[in-house]
Amino acid sequence: MSIFVDKAGSSSIRSIVQSISMQLNFQGAFISNFIVMIGLLCSGSGICQSPAVATEAPALRWSRGEMAYVVATPETALEKRVVKRLSDYLSQVLRCENKVVSNLSSVPGNRPAILLSANAINKQKVGSSPEAYNIETSIIGKHPVVRLSGNSALGLKQAVQRLLIKSSQDALGLAIPPLHLNESPWIARREWTLCPWSPNLVRGVFNNPNADKRLNVWLYSNQQIKQYANMFDAFGFSGCQLMETVASYSILGSPEAFQDRQMKFAEAVRANGQQLTLWVWAAQFNDYGWYDSSVTYTPQKGYTAFTDPKVRAGFEKYYNGYAKMAPYVDMLITHFYDPGSLKNRNDIFNYMRLLVGKFKAKNPAVQLGVDFWASDSDSAYMKQLVDNGFKDALLLESSMPHLYPPGEREHLHAEAKKQNLKIGVWGWHTAEIETDQNPMMHVNAKLLKNFYQQIKNGVDKIQPLSYWSEMEAYHLNNIFTQYAASQLLWNPDRDADEILREIAEGIWGPRNGPAILDAIQLIQDVRSGPTWDTYWIWSKQHRLGTPDAHSDLKRAENAIAALGNMQTDTSFVPKFPLPFPPSVFVELMLPHLWQIRQFAESRIEVDKIREAAGKGTSKQALKKMIEAAWKPVREYNTWVGMFGTLEAAKQEKMFLDLGKELEVEVQTPGWIRWRDANRLLQVLQNRQRSFKEPFTFKADAPVLWRAFNWTKEKGLDRLKLLQENGCVSNNSDGTSQLTNWEEYRRK
């Protein structure tokens, strides 16, 4: 516990303080009365000019089987929850019940103690954020203590989690090193965005029965949902952004079923004292696997999309559904573009007012946020929002660096400053690629540190950000990046490798943590690299794998061996709440390491074939070499988006390009062509569900290739398979259609 005295008066005051500390009964909100008494004592003496710390403490240690003492008087539900979190951890590690007492005099002898306070002693050190906290080790009387103080229960909660991270478990028991920490978050409101896609129904248009269902959070039990929310709370986020789209309804079959799951997440987040945002598709109520024939966006002549009764009815229907979540949320974020079917900005602003009105009718305190995604010009959209009465909204720029040419983000912040507008970041694709596209297990700690520092040292100095969310889409496979994002939103100057080490050893312990760290650093190096340009798959500088394929292969083989042989350390107590045992995370990580290994092997084989060609090997022999080397990268049980597995797509292009380069005819393996054709068939079937008449298309229609990120040549090849086998029929006018289209027609 910190005692504030100057050097001259430290000896006389310390004896008084130690005497009081042993006798005072700590009542009120977490020993705050003791703090007040010290303040009164010092204010009268005039000796609190400079802070000093009570006697420096050595590391605190408890042996297994030894009772640990926590000094706290929790009053609110959140305070009690925080104390229970700490108590449960101590009991599990020490294999002994701990004791929560209300005053230090109840702690026997010279036993160590943990003191909890929901009122920070020195706000000059920790700042005014309710999540700010202080941790100090010292000696009070004969007791080695560690004092955790927060500006509120939220800060105390963060302090407890940091204490758990700093603690070390060994065969003898538990130790806490000397600590002097003062922490306050850079971004006030930091949220993980629960992306609603499903691994088994990809973008609502094709099924992938092989995807591991443990990646589907919508199938979790109520208890797993609680633990999932608790995990992200422990990561350091201040809240959660839930998303509601009609694509979500297609996953579970109805809005009611989806909202039932949404509300379970909302309740779990709220129980942690966290903030909650709802982000909605505000102008898209069909497609993506959901078909509602009553919805239209095209007004009759003489009407606008807002005044047309039929168009308005569809919006009213879905807005009323969204508003059922209003009592749970602090903020509503409206998303009108990509996807979005309104063409006129006046219609957008009118519907924005309508939606906000429905939310405020049920929750007057709800705040409005508007994301700038796909709005063409952030600055123009911001000006129009202000002109139309939305000056008080939180305006959300995109996180994606390439969307802002030099100077544009700066201009946006300067305009926001000029008009005193609230501004934040809606993070998309920076933590990982969206799972309806190229889902991969990414580890983006270095990338995020690089980007966050640019923002903090740049535009944040023009008009500070008050909000930042990051997409959380691959769920269990993406926890490492999410932990890094949260920690860097607290402090972007933290070491990225140290953050990854914290979560690896915080879940798997010192025995297995280093092997996990090696694996996730490999994934970071080969799939992301250190910057946005090396990671973003449409960047010219993007690369998959490091420049040294042999090193990638060796590291992958080592990681696979280490994780494949890993035995859970049952003596270690994870420092994070988890919805599944640590072994499940390993099981889900291994297929990604297999893919990395296979891609590295292919790169090495391609180099060998080129070398053979340079030595004059015949084309027939080269063809056989290519066919033998092309061992397709498997999908295994991973989450597959519309674009497929990136290593597989890059591998296919690599071998086909090699064939063209060497003038050798090479064809994609037949089973891959059939798998692709089947997915194309499902897309056509789902498209037909929107029409009563046959859905017809030409051979060069984008539906055949664009949604899959294929070349036109590849789309035509897969279509040819469907035509040759009677799945697609050709019409006399040069168009094609499903042969059995009536099975899928809109009823």
C-alpha positions in Angstrom: 0.0 0.0 0.0 1.4 3.4 -1.0 1.8 6.0 1.8 2.4 9.6 0.7 5.0 11.3 2.8 8.1 13.5 2.1 11.5 12.2 2.9 12.0 14.5 5.9 8.9 13.3 7.6 8.9 9.7 6.5 10.3 8.2 9.7 7.9 9.9 12.1 4.8 9.4 10.0 5.7 5.8 9.1 5.5 4.7 12.7 2.1 6.4 13.1 0.9 4.9 9.8 2.1 1.4 10.7 0.3 1.6 14.1 -2.9 2.8 12.4 -2.6 0.2 9.7 -2.6 -2.6 12.2 -5.6 -1.3 14.2 -7.8 0.4 11.7 -10.9 -1.5 10.6 -11.1 -1.0 6.9 -14.8 -0.2 6.3 -16.6 1.5 3.4 -15.8 0.9 -0.3 -12.7 -1.2 -0.3 -10.5 0.4 2.5 -11.2 4.0 1.2 -11.7 5.2 4.8 -8.1 4.3 5.5 -7.0 6.4 2.5 -9.1 9.3 3.7 -7.6 9.2 7.2 -4.0 9.3 5.8 -5.0 12.2 3.6 -6.4 14.1 6.7 -3.3 13.3 8.7 -1.0 14.6 5.9 -3.0 17.7 5.0 -2.7 18.9 8.6 1.0 18.4 8.8 1.9 19.9 5.5 4.3 17.1 4.7 2.7 15.5 1.7 4.6 17.5 -0.8 6.2 14.5 -2.5 5.2 10.9 -2.7 7.2 8.0 -1.2 6.4 4.4 -0.7 6.1 2.4 2.5 8.9 -0.1 3.1 9.8 -1.8 -0.1 8.5 -5.4 -0.2 10.3 -8.5 -1.5 8.3 -10.8 -3.7 5.2 -12.1 -2.1 5.0 -15.9 -1.8 2.4 -18.5 -0.8 3.1 -22.2 -0.5 0.7 -24.8 -1.8 -1.8 -25.5 0.9 -1.3 -22.1 2.6 -4.3 -19.9 3.0 -4.1 -16.6 1.1 -5.7 -13.5 2.6 -7.5 -10.8 0.5 -8.4 -7.6 2.4 -11.6 -6.2 0.8 -15.1 -5.1 1.6 -16.9 -5.6 -1.8 -20.3 -3.9 -2.0 -21.5 -3.8 -5.6 -22.1 -6.8 -7.8 -19.1 -6.0 -9.9 -16.8 -5.6 -6.9 -18.0 -9.0 -5.6 -17.3 -10.4 -9.0 -13.8 -9.1 -9.1 -13.0 -10.4 -5.6 -14.4 -13.8 -6.6 -12.2 -13.9 -9.7 -9.1 -13.3 -7.6 -10.2 -15.7 -4.9 -10.9 -18.5 -7.4 -7.5 -18.1 -8.9 -5.7 -18.2 -5.6 -7.7 -21.2 -4.4 -7.0 -23.2 -7.6 -3.3 -22.4 -7.6 -2.7 -23.0 -3.9 -5.2 -25.9 -3.7 -6.5 -24.3 -0.6 -9.5 -22.0 0.3 -8.4 -18.4 0.7 -10.0 -16.0 3.1 -11.5 -12.6 2.4 -11.2 -10.3 5.4 -12.3 -6.7 5.9 -9.2 -5.4 7.6 -5.5 -6.1 7.7 -5.5 -6.8 11.5 -7.4 -10.0 10.7 -4.4 -11.3 8.8 -2.3 -13.4 11.2 1.4 -12.9 12.0 3.5 -11.7 9.2 1.5 -13.4 6.4 1.3 -11.7 3.0 -1.9 -10.1 2.0 -3.6 -8.6 -1.1 -5.4 -5.3 -0.5 -8.1 -4.2 -2.9 -9.5 -0.7 -3.3 -12.0 0.7 -5.8 -10.7 4.2 -5.2 -7.3 5.0 -6.6 -4.9 6.8 -4.1 -3.2 9.1 -6.6 -5.1 10.1 -9.7 -2.2 12.3 -10.8 -0.4 9.0 -11.5 -3.1 6.9 -13.1 -5.3 9.5 -14.7 -9.1 10.0 -14.6 -10.2 6.9 -16.6 -12.5 4.7 -14.6 -10.4 1.8 -15.8 -7.1 3.3 -14.6 -5.3 1.4 -11.8 -2.3 1.2 -9.6 -0.5 -1.8 -8.2 2.1 -1.4 -5.5 4.0 -3.9 -3.3 5.2 -2.9 0.1 5.4 -3.9 3.7 2.8 -2.6 6.2 3.7 -3.5 9.7 5.2 -7.0 9.3 2.9 -7.9 6.4 4.3 -8.0 2.8 1.4 -6.7 0.8 0.4 -5.9 -2.7 -2.2 -3.2 -3.0 -4.5 -3.0 -6.1 -6.4 0.3 -6.6 -8.7 1.3 -9.4 -10.4 4.6 -10.1 -13.5 2.4 -9.9 -14.5 -1.3 -9.8 -13.6 -1.3 -13.6 -10.1 -0.2 -12.8 -9.8 -2.7 -10.0 -10.9 -5.5 -12.3 -8.1 -4.5 -14.7 -5.6 -4.5 -11.8 -6.6 -8.0 -10.7 -6.1 -9.4 -14.2 -2.7 -7.7 -14.5 -1.7 -9.2 -11.1 -2.6 -12.6 -12.4 -0.5 -12.1 -15.4 2.4 -10.9 -13.3 2.1 -13.8 -10.8 4.2 -17.0 -11.3 3.2 -20.5 -10.5 5.7 -23.3 -9.6 5.8 -26.6 -7.8 6.0 -24.8 -4.5 3.1 -22.4 -4.9 2.5 -18.8 -6.1 4.8 -15.8 -6.2 4.1 -12.1 -7.0 7.2 -10.0 -7.9 7.8 -6.5 -6.6 5.4 -4.3 -8.6 5.0 -0.5 -9.1 2.5 -0.1 -11.9 0.3 2.8 -12.9 -1.8 2.1 -16.0 -4.5 4.0 -17.9 -5.8 3.2 -21.4 -4.9 5.2 -24.5 -8.3 4.6 -26.1 -11.2 5.1 -23.7 -13.7 2.7 -25.3 -12.2 -0.5 -26.8 -14.4 -3.2 -28.2 -14.1 -6.6 -29.8 -16.6 -6.9 -32.7 -18.3 -10.3 -32.7 -18.5 -11.0 -36.5 -21.7 -13.0 -37.1 -20.6 -15.3 -40.0 -20.8 -19.1 -39.6 -18.0 -21.5 -40.6 -20.5 -24.1 -41.9 -22.8 -21.8 -44.0 -20.4 -19.6 -45.9 -21.8 -16.1 -46.5 -25.2 -17.8 -46.5 -24.6 -19.3 -50.0 -22.7 -22.6 -49.7 -22.2 -25.2 -47.0 -18.9 -26.5 -45.6 -19.7 -29.6 -43.5 -16.0 -30.1 -42.7 -15.5 -26.9 -40.7 -15.0 -27.5 -37.0 -18.2 -26.6 -35.2 -16.2 -25.4 -32.2 -15.5 -22.3 -34.2 -19.2 -21.5 -34.4 -20.0 -19.3 -31.4 -23.7 -19.5 -32.2 -23.7 -23.2 -31.1 -22.2 -22.4 -27.7 -24.0 -23.2 -24.5 -24.9 -20.4 -22.2 -22.0 -21.2 -19.9 -19.6 -21.2 -22.9 -20.9 -17.8 -24.0 -20.3 -16.5 -20.5 -16.7 -17.8 -20.5 -16.1 -16.4 -24.0 -17.2 -13.0 -22.9 -15.2 -13.3 -19.7 -12.1 -14.2 -21.8 -12.3 -11.0 -23.8 -13.0 -9.0 -20.6 -9.8 -10.5 -19.2 -7.9 -9.5 -22.4 -8.5 -5.9 -21.5 -11.4 -4.7 -23.7 -13.8 -2.3 -22.2 -16.8 -3.6 -24.1 -18.2 -5.6 -27.1 -19.7 -4.7 -30.4 -22.5 -7.1 -31.4 -23.6 -7.2 -35.1 -27.0 -7.9 -36.4 -27.6 -8.8 -40.1 -30.1 -10.8 -42.1 -27.2 -13.1 -42.9 -27.2 -14.0 -39.2 -30.9 -15.0 -39.5 -30.1 -17.4 -42.3 -27.6 -19.2 -40.0 -30.1 -19.9 -37.2 -33.3 -19.8 -39.3 -35.1 -16.8 -37.8 -34.5 -13.4 -36.2 -35.8 -14.7 -32.9 -33.4 -17.6 -32.7 -30.4 -15.3 -33.5 -31.5 -12.6 -31.1 -31.8 -15.2 -28.4 -28.1 -16.0 -28.8 -27.2 -12.3 -29.1 -29.0 -11.5 -25.8 -26.9 -14.2 -24.1 -23.8 -12.5 -25.2 -25.2 -9.1 -24.2 -26.0 -10.4 -20.7 -22.6 -11.9 -20.3 -20.8 -8.7 -21.4 -23.1 -6.6 -19.1 -22.3 -8.9 -16.1 -18.7 -7.8 -16.4 -19.6 -4.1 -16.2 -18.7 -3.6 -19.8 -20.2 -1.4 -22.5 -22.2 -2.8 -25.3 -22.7 -1.6 -28.9 -25.1 -3.0 -31.6 -24.0 -2.5 -35.2 -26.7 -3.2 -37.8 -27.2 -3.5 -41.5 -29.5 -0.5 -41.8 -30.4 -0.9 -45.5 -30.1 -4.6 -46.4 -32.8 -7.0 -45.4 -32.4 -9.9 -47.9 -29.8 -12.0 -49.7 -26.8 -13.7 -48.1 -29.0 -16.7 -47.5 -32.0 -14.8 -46.3 -35.0 -14.3 -48.5 -37.9 -12.0 -47.7 -40.2 -11.4 -50.7 -41.9 -8.5 -48.9 -38.8 -6.4 -48.9 -38.2 -3.9 -51.7 -36.0 -0.8 -52.0 -37.3 0.7 -55.2 -40.0 3.4 -54.7 -43.0 3.9 -56.9 -43.0 6.9 -59.2 -43.6 10.1 -57.2 -42.3 8.6 -53.9 -38.9 8.4 -52.3 -37.6 5.3 -50.6 -38.6 6.8 -47.3 -42.1 7.9 -48.2 -43.1 4.8 -50.3 -45.4 2.7 -48.1 -44.1 -0.7 -49.4 -40.4 0.3 -49.1 -41.1 1.8 -45.7 -42.9 -1.3 -44.4 -39.8 -3.4 -44.9 -37.6 -1.0 -43.0 -40.1 -0.7 -40.2 -40.3 -4.5 -39.9 -36.5 -5.0 -39.5 -35.9 -1.8 -37.5 -38.6 -3.0 -35.0 -36.7 -6.2 -34.7 -33.3 -4.5 -34.2 -34.9 -2.3 -31.5 -35.5 -5.3 -29.3 -31.9 -5.1 -28.4 -32.1 -1.4 -27.4 -32.4 -2.0 -23.6 -29.1 -3.9 -23.6 -26.9 -1.4 -25.5 -25.1 1.9 -24.9 -24.6 2.6 -28.6 -26.2 1.9 -31.9 -24.0 1.9 -35.0 -25.7 2.3 -38.4 -24.2 0.7 -41.5 -25.7 1.9 -44.7 -23.2 0.9 -47.4 -21.7 -2.4 -48.6 -24.1 -3.9 -48.2 -26.9 -1.4 -48.5 -29.6 -0.8 -51.0 -30.5 2.9 -50.6 -29.2 5.2 -53.3 -30.3 8.6 -52.0 -28.5 10.2 -49.0 -31.7 12.0 -47.9 -33.4 8.6 -47.6 -30.5 7.4 -45.6 -30.7 10.3 -43.2 -34.4 9.9 -42.8 -34.1 6.2 -42.1 -31.3 6.9 -39.7 -33.6 9.2 -37.7 -36.3 6.5 -37.8 -34.0 3.8 -36.4 -32.5 6.0 -33.7 -36.0 7.1 -32.7 -37.0 3.5 -32.2 -34.0 2.8 -30.0 -34.4 5.9 -27.9 -38.0 5.1 -27.3 -36.8 2.0 -25.5 -33.5 3.4 -24.2 -33.2 7.2 -24.1 -29.5 7.1 -23.2 -28.5 5.2 -26.3 -25.8 6.9 -28.3 -25.6 6.9 -32.1 -22.5 5.9 -34.1 -22.2 6.0 -37.9 -19.4 4.1 -39.7 -18.0 5.6 -42.9 -17.4 2.2 -44.6 -17.8 2.5 -48.4 -19.3 6.0 -48.2 -17.0 7.2 -51.0 -15.8 10.3 -49.1 -15.5 10.3 -45.3 -15.2 14.0 -45.2 -18.2 14.6 -47.4 -20.3 12.1 -45.5 -19.2 13.7 -42.2 -20.3 17.1 -43.4 -23.6 15.9 -44.6 -24.2 14.1 -41.3 -23.6 17.3 -39.4 -25.8 19.3 -41.8 -28.6 16.8 -41.2 -28.6 17.1 -37.4 -26.2 14.2 -36.5 -23.5 16.3 -34.9 -23.6 14.5 -31.6 -23.0 11.1 -33.3 -19.8 9.2 -32.9 -18.3 9.2 -36.4 -16.2 6.1 -37.2 -13.4 6.1 -39.8 -12.1 2.8 -41.1 -9.0 1.3 -39.8 -7.7 0.1 -43.1 -4.6 2.2 -43.9 -4.7 1.9 -47.7 -8.2 3.6 -47.8 -6.6 6.9 -46.8 -4.1 8.5 -49.2 -1.5 10.7 -47.6 -3.0 13.6 -45.8 -6.7 12.4 -46.0 -7.0 11.0 -42.5 -5.3 14.1 -41.2 -7.8 16.3 -43.0 -10.7 14.3 -41.6 -9.4 14.8 -38.0 -8.8 18.5 -38.6 -12.4 18.9 -39.8 -13.6 17.0 -36.8 -11.6 19.2 -34.4 -12.9 22.3 -36.1 -16.5 21.3 -35.4 -15.7 19.5 -32.1 -17.0 16.2 -33.4 -16.5 12.8 -31.6 -14.4 10.5 -33.8 -13.4 6.9 -33.5 -12.2 3.9 -35.5 -14.3 1.0 -36.8 -11.7 -1.7 -37.2 -12.2 -4.1 -40.1 -9.6 -6.5 -41.6 -6.8 -5.1 -39.5 -6.9 -8.0 -36.9 -7.7 -10.6 -39.6 -9.3 -11.1 -43.0 -13.1 -11.3 -42.8 -14.2 -14.9 -42.5 -16.7 -14.8 -45.4 -13.6 -14.1 -47.7 -10.2 -15.5 -46.8 -10.4 -16.7 -43.3 -7.0 -17.7 -41.9 -5.5 -17.9 -38.5 -3.6 -14.6 -38.3 -1.3 -13.3 -35.6 -1.1 -9.6 -36.2 0.6 -8.2 -33.1 3.5 -6.5 -35.0 1.2 -5.1 -37.6 -1.2 -3.6 -35.1 1.6 -2.1 -33.0 3.0 -0.5 -36.1 -0.4 0.9 -37.1 -1.5 2.0 -33.7 1.7 3.9 -33.1 1.2 5.7 -36.4 -2.3 6.8 -35.4 -1.3 7.8 -31.8 1.7 9.8 -33.0 -0.3 11.3 -35.9 -4.0 12.0 -36.3 -4.8 11.3 -32.6 -2.8 14.5 -31.8 -5.1 16.5 -34.1 -8.5 15.2 -32.8 -8.2 12.4 -30.3 -10.0 9.1 -30.8 -12.5 8.1 -28.1 -13.5 4.7 -29.6 -11.8 1.8 -31.3 -13.2 -1.6 -32.3 -11.5 -4.6 -33.9 -13.1 -7.4 -35.9 -13.2 -10.7 -34.0 -14.2 -13.2 -36.7 -12.2 -16.4 -36.6 -13.1 -16.7 -32.9 -11.0 -19.4 -31.1 -8.2 -19.2 -33.6 -7.9 -15.4 -33.4 -7.4 -15.0 -29.6 -3.7 -14.1 -29.9 -4.4 -11.1 -32.2 -7.3 -10.0 -30.1 -5.2 -10.0 -27.0 -2.5 -8.0 -28.8 -5.1 -5.5 -30.0 -6.6 -5.0 -26.6 -3.2 -4.5 -24.9 -2.0 -2.2 -27.6 -5.1 -0.1 -27.4 -4.1 0.4 -23.7 -0.5 1.2 -24.7 0.7 1.0 -28.3 4.3 1.3 -27.1 4.2 -2.2 -25.5 6.5 -4.9 -26.9 4.6 -7.1 -29.4 6.6 -10.2 -28.6 6.1 -9.7 -24.9 2.3 -9.5 -25.4 2.3 -12.8 -27.3 4.4 -14.4 -24.6 1.9 -13.2 -22.0 -1.0 -15.0 -23.6 0.9 -18.1 -24.6 2.3 -18.6 -21.0 -0.9 -17.2 -19.5 -2.9 -20.1 -21.0 -0.4 -22.9 -21.3 2.0 -22.1 -18.5 5.9 -22.0 -18.5 6.2 -25.6 -19.6 4.1 -25.4 -22.8 4.0 -21.7 -23.4 7.3 -21.4 -25.2 6.2 -24.0 -27.9 2.9 -22.1 -28.4 4.8 -18.9 -28.7 7.1 -20.4 -31.4 4.1 -21.5 -33.3 2.2 -18.3 -33.3 5.3 -16.3 -34.2 5.7 -18.5 -37.2 2.1 -17.9 -38.2 2.7 -14.2 -37.8 5.9 -14.2 -39.9 4.6 -16.3 -42.8 1.0 -15.1 -43.0 1.1 -11.4 -41.9 4.6 -10.0 -41.6 5.2 -6.7 -39.7 3.2 -4.2 -41.8 -0.1 -3.7 -43.5 1.4 -4.1 -46.9 3.0 -7.5 -46.2 -0.3 -8.7 -44.7 -3.1 -7.2 -46.9 -3.8 -9.8 -49.6 -4.6 -7.2 -52.3 -1.4 -5.2 -51.7 1.4 -5.3 -54.2 3.8 -6.0 -51.4 1.8 -8.9 -50.0 3.6 -12.1 -49.5 2.7 -15.6 -48.2 5.7 -17.1 -46.5 9.0 -15.5 -45.7 11.7 -15.1 -48.4 13.2 -18.3 -47.0 10.9 -21.3 -47.7 13.4 -23.8 -46.2 13.3 -21.9 -42.9 9.5 -21.8 -43.0 9.4 -25.5 -43.5 11.8 -26.3 -40.7 9.9 -24.0 -38.3 6.6 -25.5 -39.3 7.9 -29.0 -38.8 9.3 -28.1 -35.4 6.0 -26.5 -34.3 3.9 -29.4 -35.6 6.1 -31.8 -33.6 6.0 -29.7 -30.5 2.2 -29.2 -30.5 1.4 -32.7 -31.7 3.2 -34.2 -28.7 2.1 -31.6 -26.3 0.5 -32.8 -23.0 -1.5 -30.4 -21.0 0.2 -29.2 -17.9 -2.6 -30.1 -15.4 -0.7 -28.4 -12.5 -0.9 -25.0 -14.2 -4.0 -22.8 -13.7 -4.7 -20.7 -16.8 -4.8 -16.9 -16.1 -7.6 -16.3 -18.5 -11.2 -17.6 -18.4 -11.6 -20.0 -21.4 -14.7 -21.5 -23.1 -12.7 -24.7 -23.9 -9.7 -26.4 -22.4 -6.3 -25.2 -23.7 -5.9 -28.5 -25.7 -8.8 -27.5 -28.0 -7.0 -24.3 -29.0 -4.0 -26.5 -30.0 -6.2 -28.9 -32.0 -7.6 -26.0 -33.9 -4.1 -24.5 -34.5 -2.5 -27.6 -36.0 -4.3 -27.6 -39.4 -3.0 -24.1 -40.0 0.5 -25.3 -39.3 0.0 -28.2 -41.7 -1.1 -25.7 -44.4 2.0 -23.6 -43.8 4.2 -26.7 -44.1 2.6 -27.8 -47.3 2.9 -24.4 -48.9 6.6 -24.2 -48.0 7.1 -27.6 -49.5 5.5 -26.5 -52.7 7.7 -23.4 -53.0 10.8 -25.6 -52.6 9.5 -28.0 -55.2 8.8 -25.2 -57.7 12.4 -24.0 -57.3 13.7 -27.5 -58.0 11.6 -27.8 -61.1 12.8 -24.5 -62.4 16.4 -25.6 -61.7 15.7 -28.8 -63.7 14.3 -26.9 -66.6 17.4 -24.7 -66.6 19.5 -27.9 -67.0 17.5 -28.9 -70.1 15.1 -31.5 -68.7 12.5 -32.5 -71.3 9.0 -31.0 -71.2 7.4 -34.5 -70.6 9.7 -35.0 -67.6 8.9 -31.5 -66.3 5.2 -32.2 -66.6 5.6 -35.3 -64.5 7.6 -33.4 -62.0 4.9 -30.8 -61.7 2.1 -33.4 -61.3 4.1 -35.2 -58.6 5.0 -32.0 -56.8 1.5 -30.5 -56.8 0.1 -31.9 -53.5 -2.8 -29.7 -52.9 -3.0 -27.8 -49.7 -5.9 -29.2 -47.8 -8.7 -27.3 -46.1 -8.9 -29.9 -43.2 -11.4 -28.7 -40.7 -10.6 -25.0 -41.0 -13.0 -22.2 -41.7 -13.2 -21.7 -45.5 -14.6 -18.5 -47.0 -15.7 -17.6 -50.5 -12.1 -17.2 -51.6 -11.0 -20.6 -50.2 -7.8 -21.3 -48.3 -5.1 -18.7 -49.3 -2.2 -21.2 -49.3 -4.3 -23.4 -51.7 -5.2 -20.6 -54.0 -1.6 -19.3 -54.1 -0.3 -22.9 -54.7 -2.7 -23.4 -57.6 -1.7 -20.2 -59.2 2.0 -21.0 -58.6 1.8 -24.4 -60.4 -0.4 -23.1 -63.3 1.9 -20.2 -63.8 4.9 -22.5 -63.7 3.3 -24.6 -66.5 2.8 -21.5 -68.7 6.4 -20.4 -68.0 7.8 -23.8 -69.0 5.3 -24.3 -71.8 4.0 -27.4 -70.2 0.2 -28.2 -70.0 -0.9 -28.4 -66.4 -4.4 -28.9 -65.1 -5.8 -28.4 -61.6 -6.4 -31.8 -59.9 -9.9 -33.1 -60.7 -11.2 -33.4 -57.2 -10.4 -29.7 -56.6 -12.3 -28.7 -59.8 -15.3 -30.7 -58.6 -15.2 -29.2 -55.1 -15.2 -25.7 -56.6 -17.9 -26.6 -59.1 -20.1 -27.9 -56.3 -19.7 -24.6 -54.4 -20.6 -22.7 -57.6 -23.7 -24.8 -58.0 -24.8 -23.9 -54.5 -24.3 -20.2 -55.2 -26.5 -20.6 -58.3 -29.1 -22.5 -56.3 -29.2 -19.8 -53.7 -29.4 -17.0 -56.3 -32.4 -18.8 -57.8 -34.3 -18.6 -54.5 -34.7 -14.9 -55.1 -36.6 -15.4 -58.3 -39.9 -17.0 -59.4 -38.7 -17.5 -62.9 -35.5 -19.1 -64.0 -32.4 -17.2 -63.0 -30.4 -16.9 -66.2 -26.9 -15.8 -66.7 -24.3 -15.5 -69.4 -21.0 -17.4 -69.5 -19.0 -14.3 -68.5 -21.4 -13.3 -65.6 -19.5 -12.1 -62.5 -21.6 -14.5 -60.4 -19.4 -17.3 -61.8 -16.1 -15.9 -60.6 -16.1 -12.6 -58.7 -17.7 -13.9 -55.5 -15.0 -16.6 -55.3 -12.1 -14.2 -56.3 -11.5 -16.5 -59.2 -10.3 -15.6 -62.7 -12.9 -15.7 -65.4 -11.0 -18.6 -66.9 -11.4 -20.6 -63.7 -15.1 -19.7 -63.4 -15.7 -20.9 -67.0 -13.8 -24.1 -66.3 -16.0 -24.9 -63.2 -19.2 -24.0 -65.1 -18.2 -26.3 -67.9 -18.1 -29.2 -65.4 -21.7 -28.4 -64.3 -22.8 -28.1 -67.9 -21.2 -31.4 -69.0 -22.9 -33.2 -66.1 -26.4 -31.9 -66.6 -26.5 -29.5 -63.6 -26.7 -26.4 -65.8 -28.5 -26.2 -69.1 -27.8 -23.9 -72.0 -30.6 -21.8 -73.6 -31.0 -20.8 -77.2 -30.3 -17.1 -76.5 -26.8 -17.9 -75.2 -27.7 -17.8 -71.5 -27.6 -20.7 -69.0 -29.7 -21.7 -66.0 -30.1 -24.4 -63.5 -31.5 -27.6 -65.0 -33.7 -28.2 -62.0 -34.4 -24.5 -61.2 -38.0 -25.1 -60.1 -36.7 -26.8 -57.0 -35.2 -23.6 -55.8 -37.6 -21.0 -57.2 -39.1 -18.4 -54.9 -42.4 -19.6 -53.7 
